[in-house]
Amino acid sequence: MNNRRNYYRILNVQPDAPAEVIRASYRTMMQRLKMHPDLGGDARTAAVINEAYRTLIDVKARSAYDRQNLDSEWAHYKRRSDGDGEGSGAVCRCAFCAYRYLYGEEEQAADSCVNCHSPLAPLVPMAADGDDRRSVMRMRKQFTLAFYTHWPQRAACEGRVEDLCPNGIRFHCGTAVACGQVLKIESAVLDAVVRVARSEGSAGGWDVGASFVSVRFRRIRGTFLECKA
């Protein structure tokens, strides 16, 4: 693992691809595309494909590779940012998966992490006026969400939102989460990275209160304001 080969690109899969997709892509390349030496393929190319497959199909090896890959990319971008003026910018990282990248002129248009697709824009907290905590209204909202506790994760956990405000969210789920844990949330209303502030278990599951770290609302109008004729 001391090289800079991108095993995901070699196997033509995304960084969050599940094992089934990795296995299918490997078989397609080696058999259908005849990259296996016994089918006429180049032995060196096949060796690289096998190396990539052995790493990504093993959970521990893949995790170690992902961490090394992120550290290598960060070091590369850090050298650019500290260099002779080329590629200047701030070194940042995703709040959920810790993917590190250079936020400069080339990256300003991106609003999602290229690794886990979490929103990158940090939340600007909406503070209450003086002691009036109700100036930031918490609206009763009912919709389903999917959340991830780590990345990559084979399947998302499920939950149901109970209420929502511009600074945070409360939802019910069947998966235990701990206070301080960072989660990635996806829903029809918003995508977010949240930090768990409260988690209370009961016979029916877990009631979770979390604050937004970064958030992208699918629709601003009507999300927090409801009008009736």
Salt bridges, closest charged atoms under 4 A:
ASP16 OD2 - HIS117 NE2 3.84
GLU20 OE2 - ARG154 NH2 2.32
ASP38 OD2 - HIS36 ND1 3.79
GLU51 OE1 - ARG5 NH1 3.15
ASP71 OD1 - ARG100 NH2 2.38
ASP82 OD2 - LYS78 NZ 2.32
GLU106 OE1 - ARG80 NH2 3.83
GLU162 OE1 - ARG140 NH2 3.56
ASP163 OD1 - ARG138 NH1 2.87
ASP163 OD2 - ARG170 NH2 3.02
GLU186 OE2 - LYS184 NZ 3.07
ASP191 OD2 - ARG216 NH2 3.24
ASP191 OD2 - ARG218 NE 3.01
GLU200 OE1 - ARG198 NH1 3.63
ASP207 OD1 - HIS172 ND1 2.83
GLU226 OE2 - LYS141 NZ 3.37
